[in-house]
């Protein structure tokens, strides 16, 4: 394939490995399990370690299988470089590990994945000021900025209540103030939305979710979009200033979060994720259609108190969704009326599986307040709008009619 041609999303991802030679004519990049890489010329080894030429140093900082996946994710996000990590949380933790120090401040959406919220609480205890705000309102983000604010962090669609951040206006604000804008794209995926389009400097993806798709491998990624001026970022160490300005952020992240902290992705997982990524657009198109059909049915049923799905016209940020995203995503949540026990309801489902993952090919359900948000306590859950009866649904690729009938029969029962 010629790099000069412009192909669509799926064609690009499907054939991306072939832009570089693959061992023995393999159609997939093989799994390289070696943790060390030998060189016939010791000077070349030194040159690779000094960053003067490309090459592999040690498995903790990457290998050919992982590098192929990183290139694939960069193509997905229209980025200039990607680093892969052992999990999505490791990718988010890398932001703190490599880019922040005591006395810094960040502004974060208060509508967050529970583990991300927990991580920021830990970060706050280690000397970084964390301001939680309603990111659906850009004025709240602006009011929280201080001279020490180093980054603004938001999710595209919040898990589990599906609030959508005011992505474009926050991007404009960060550009005007010269602040690093970090967008977690996990709930939308690069197929539905590219955060680069609203000015994000770094993009987070949990590769475990929709990109991998099959629920068989953990992974995370940070993608540099090329929009942020790293030469103006105050926390870049002097040895990384020797790199071109555009490469400084990723060079420091690779060294401090992979080499030093060891939050590395394994080659077997990288291979599984890379193969799963080939069908991302096809799977997301199906899961989004299923989610809209399911949300529409639930919203019309009087036994359901409330449905949270960005693809519904009733959603508070539906206008942002229609202007920025291809579809409303594969995540929805709903609240049952008090007379219906959420555990009994879940136990009546025949297809949907009680489980905690997202972005699987199978539809997964979970009682939020009693599981993934239980540690927060009732007061914190209430402040985030997490009702005790809230059920989160990660919608899969089942036949639409089968899925809708399953959720309806559980209500009828």
Secondary structure as UniProt FT lines:
FT   TURN            3..4
FT   HELIX           9..15
FT   HELIX           16..19
FT   HELIX           23..25
FT   HELIX           42..49
FT   TURN            50..51
FT   HELIX           59..61
FT   HELIX           64..77
FT   STRAND          81..85
FT   HELIX           88..99
FT   TURN            102..103
FT   STRAND          105..109
FT   HELIX           114..124
FT   TURN            125..127
FT   STRAND          129..133
FT   TURN            135..136
FT   HELIX           138..144
FT   TURN            147..148
FT   STRAND          149..155
FT   TURN            159..161
FT   HELIX           167..177
FT   STRAND          180..184
FT   TURN            186..188
FT   HELIX           189..192
FT   HELIX           195..198
FT   STRAND          202..206
FT   TURN            207..212
FT   STRAND          220..224
FT   HELIX           230..232
FT   TURN            234..235
FT   HELIX           238..240
FT   TURN            241..242
FT   HELIX           245..247
FT   HELIX           248..253
FT   HELIX           254..260
FT   HELIX           267..277
FT   TURN            278..279
FT   HELIX           280..300
FT   TURN            302..303
FT   STRAND          304..308
FT   TURN            310..311
FT   TURN            313..314
FT   TURN            316..317
FT   HELIX           318..324
FT   STRAND          331..336
FT   TURN            338..339
FT   HELIX           342..348
FT   STRAND          353..354
FT   STRAND          364..367
FT   HELIX           368..370
FT   TURN            371..373
FT   HELIX           374..376
FT   HELIX           377..383
FT   TURN            384..385
FT   TURN            388..389
FT   STRAND          390..394
FT   HELIX           400..412
//
